[in-house]
Amino acid sequence: MSVAELQGVEPVPMRTRVRSAMRAAAPTACHVAVIGAGPYGLAIAAHLNAAGIETRVFGEAMGFWRKHMPRGMKLRSAWRASHIADHAAELTLDHFAETHGLEHVENFPIEHFIAYGEWFRRKAVPHLDARRIERIESATHGFKLVLADGESVHARRVVIAMGLANQEFRPAEFANVPSELASHSSAHVDFARFRGRRVAVIGRGQSACESAVLLAEAGAEVEIISRGEIIWIGPENLDIRRHDLRWRAREALASTGAVGPFPLDRLVDMPGIVRLLPSGLRDWISIRSLRPAGAISTRTEVSRSG
Ligand SMILES: Cc1cc2nc3c(=O)[nH]c(=O)nc-3n(C[C@H](O)[C@H](O)[C@H](O)COP(=O)(O)OP(=O)(O)OC[C@H]3O[C@@H](n4cnc5c(N)ncnc54)[C@H](O)[C@@H]3O)c2cc1C
């Protein structure tokens, strides 16, 4: 939901407006509640704060990145696609890197990206409530949000930005295998306990490739098992990125979102148009753009670890 939509939806009657203003004084009411303080939650909260809309934000800043992604990981998304949006486009990754003396590198280290998210939060979303929302109920003029400690908050609008947590897929074949033997990649922040063990990594996306590399670095013997060849994305090396004309032209023309191969990424950047396409074509675009793939920068390490 865009800020324009949030501002534009149904005119609020005067009496309700007065009541909203009264609620504004109470800490248990707000116009918009944002659930989630990852990159998307922080971005929407920053826009809402800038627009002067009374907003409360819940969740742990960059919590998913700190608790469910492995230390040592590098971002797969391109630099240009990794900025967190604020309304003035000031709190960019460029600005963060510049003020913190960090080099502009593709495959930005996760530790720096988490620090970027926290820096963004301090600047644009200073009043964050780290508590968990247990339940949302519909209520008069909006919603009642019940927090983990039992407190409740009333919000006229709710933006859900809870990310990928709890979406992990565990194939039925592993249903009865104890989690010490078969775990999902999101359960590991560090792979030290696998030192000296033989580990099979199942999958061929970035998580699988990155986990294989980090497992090998932690001293495990690793094998990747997948249904097909790994698809590698990105230029072979930095020299190609810098000097190859075809690659440079592609980079110049590519979308900022960088989801999907060029030129499909341009279309993916226009969801308003994509949603008008026949569903078969939309499915094809989704599969083509979101298929599992590994950043080419991990390829050498994967072959070394395999
Ligand atoms: C291994 C891995 C690597 C990835 N690499 C990249 C990458 O390089 N580039 C990229 O763009 N994307 C990457 N992604 C995808 C990434 O997860 C999303 O782009 C990004 O984190 C989505 O941001 P988000 O704000 O939607 O959610 P998240 O970052 O997942 O944040 C979710 C937020 O919701 C909060 N929350 C959840 N439930 C509740 C609740 N009940 N009450 C209150 N708060 C709650 C959490 O505390 C957290 O603050 C990767 C994902 C994985 C798994």
The ligand as an ORCA input file, in Angstrom:
! r2SCAN-3c Opt
* xyz 0 1
  C      19.223    -16.032      3.195
  C      18.485    -14.844      2.599
  C      19.192    -13.898      1.867
  C      18.556    -12.781      1.345
  N      19.289    -11.866      0.652
  C      18.679    -10.774      0.161
  C      19.421     -9.783     -0.533
  O      20.621     -9.903     -0.749
  N      18.760     -8.683     -0.959
  C      17.426     -8.511     -0.747
  O      16.885     -7.486     -1.159
  N      16.698     -9.447     -0.123
  C      17.280    -10.569      0.330
  N      16.548    -11.512      0.970
  C      15.116    -11.342      1.063
  C      14.869    -10.528      2.324
  O      14.388    -11.348      3.335
  C      13.908     -9.437      1.997
  O      14.307     -8.675      0.872
  C      13.781     -8.432      3.123
  O      14.289     -8.840      4.372
  C      12.325     -8.253      3.247
  O      12.169     -7.221      4.136
  P      10.877     -7.108      4.986
  O      10.942     -5.760      5.640
  O       9.687     -7.430      4.170
  O      10.954     -8.272      6.083
  P      12.056     -8.770      7.085
  O      13.383     -8.183      6.846
  O      11.944    -10.254      7.076
  O      11.543     -8.223      8.482
  C      10.397     -8.724      9.124
  C      10.103     -7.855     10.299
  O       8.840     -8.237     10.822
  C       8.934     -8.341     12.231
  N       7.881     -9.237     12.664
  C       7.595    -10.479     12.181
  N       6.519    -10.975     12.823
  C       6.127    -10.021     13.711
  C       5.074     -9.935     14.667
  N       4.203    -10.933     14.835
  N       4.982     -8.809     15.416
  C       5.855     -7.780     15.254
  N       6.852     -7.808     14.352
  C       6.977     -8.921     13.604
  C      10.357     -8.814     12.489
  O      10.769     -8.523     13.830
  C      11.096     -7.958     11.462
  O      11.336     -6.688     11.989
  C      17.153    -12.635      1.519
  C      16.449    -13.587      2.241
  C      17.098    -14.681      2.772
  C      16.291    -15.698      3.549
*
